[in-house]
Each structure stands twice: as C-alpha cells, then as structure tokens.
Amino acid sequence: MAAKRFAPKLKIKTGDKVVIIAGANKGQKGEVVEVFPKENRAIVNGVNLVKKHTKGTEENPGGINEIEAPIHISNMMLVDGKTGEPTRVGRKLVDGKLVRYSKKIRRNY
C-alpha cells in the first residue's frame, strides 16, 4: 500500500497570468481561473479548450460546448507583471509572511 503524500505548496495562484511552456498549447498566455493542488493542475482562461457534450434541459438547450480543461502546473510559468516575460518564482519569508519573488530579477509580487 502506497503512503499518502501531502499536496505541495504551489507557486501559481488563482488570478496569476501564466504562459504555457509545453504541450499542444505551447506559447499561449492566459489567467489562472482555478487551481487543483492535489492534482497539481490548474485551469487557464481560454487555453486547452475541449468539447463537452451536454444534455438539454428546460433552461439549457444542450449541445456541444467548449470548456477549459486543467493543465499540469509543470507546463506553465508565471509571467512577470512588469516585463511580461515568463519567470521562475521563489518564496521567501518577509516580516513573518511568505512572499513570492521573481528569480530572474528578484522582484516581489
């Protein structure tokens, strides 16, 4: 029986601007809508669209809809707010709080 592992602390949060660095959607940019820490995945607005078939109801006519599918965290990088370039992110303790910073130019987020 495998031991249960705790979900690691992710460096990408809801609302962050990210760029996809691997896979079929490589190079696309978007904003993180939702993060799933246990699966190490996130949903990015307008990226990794898949077709979902839905059955019609009284309110919804149904049909084929395009929705965003989750992407693995390792396939995306945070975009620096000032330069607009992808950057690696570190975390450090400042005044008792963990603060994310850009490793490329050491800028706090």
C-alpha positions in Angstrom: 0.0 0.0 0.0 1.4 3.3 -1.0 1.7 6.1 1.6 -0.4 9.2 1.0 1.5 12.2 0.1 0.7 15.8 1.0 -0.1 18.3 -1.7 3.0 20.5 -2.2 2.8 24.3 -1.9 2.1 25.6 -5.4 3.8 28.8 -6.7 0.8 29.5 -9.0 -2.4 31.0 -7.6 -5.8 32.0 -8.9 -5.6 35.2 -10.8 -2.0 34.9 -11.9 -1.0 35.5 -15.5 0.8 32.4 -17.0 2.3 31.3 -20.2 2.1 27.6 -21.3 5.7 26.3 -21.9 4.9 22.7 -23.1 2.3 20.7 -24.8 -0.2 21.4 -27.6 -0.9 24.9 -26.3 2.7 26.0 -26.0 3.1 29.8 -26.2 -0.4 30.7 -25.2 -1.0 33.1 -22.4 -3.9 33.4 -20.0 -5.1 34.0 -16.5 -5.5 31.2 -13.9 -9.2 30.6 -13.1 -8.9 27.7 -10.7 -6.1 25.6 -9.1 -6.3 22.0 -8.0 -3.4 21.5 -5.6 -4.0 17.7 -5.0 -3.7 17.0 -8.8 -1.0 19.7 -9.4 -3.2 21.1 -12.2 -4.8 24.5 -13.0 -7.4 25.8 -15.4 -6.3 28.7 -17.5 -8.8 31.0 -19.2 -9.0 30.4 -23.0 -6.3 27.7 -23.1 -6.7 23.9 -23.6 -10.2 24.0 -24.9 -12.1 20.7 -25.2 -15.5 19.9 -26.5 -18.1 18.7 -23.9 -21.4 17.3 -24.9 -24.3 18.4 -22.6 -27.8 17.1 -22.5 -30.5 19.7 -22.9 -32.8 20.9 -20.1 -35.6 23.4 -19.8 -33.1 26.3 -19.2 -30.2 24.9 -21.3 -30.7 23.8 -24.9 -27.7 21.5 -24.6 -25.3 20.6 -27.5 -21.6 20.7 -27.8 -19.8 23.3 -25.7 -16.1 24.2 -25.5 -14.7 24.4 -21.9 -11.2 24.8 -20.5 -9.5 21.6 -19.3 -7.0 21.5 -16.5 -3.2 21.7 -17.4 -0.4 20.4 -15.3 1.4 23.1 -13.2 4.8 22.0 -14.6 3.7 23.0 -18.1 3.2 26.7 -17.2 5.3 29.6 -16.0 4.3 32.7 -14.2 4.5 35.9 -16.2 6.4 38.8 -14.7 4.0 41.7 -14.2 6.4 44.4 -15.3 8.4 42.9 -18.1 5.7 40.5 -19.4 8.3 37.7 -19.7 8.0 34.2 -18.2 10.0 33.9 -14.9 10.7 31.3 -12.3 9.3 32.0 -8.9 10.8 31.7 -5.4 9.3 32.2 -2.0 11.0 33.9 1.0 9.9 35.0 4.4 9.4 38.7 4.8 8.0 40.1 8.0 6.6 36.8 9.0 4.8 36.2 5.7 5.8 34.1 2.7 6.3 36.4 -0.3 6.7 35.3 -3.9 9.5 36.9 -5.9 10.8 36.7 -9.5 14.1 34.7 -9.6 15.2 36.4 -12.8 15.3 39.9 -11.5 14.4 39.5 -7.8 11.2 41.4 -7.9 8.4 40.8 -5.3 4.9 40.0 -6.4 
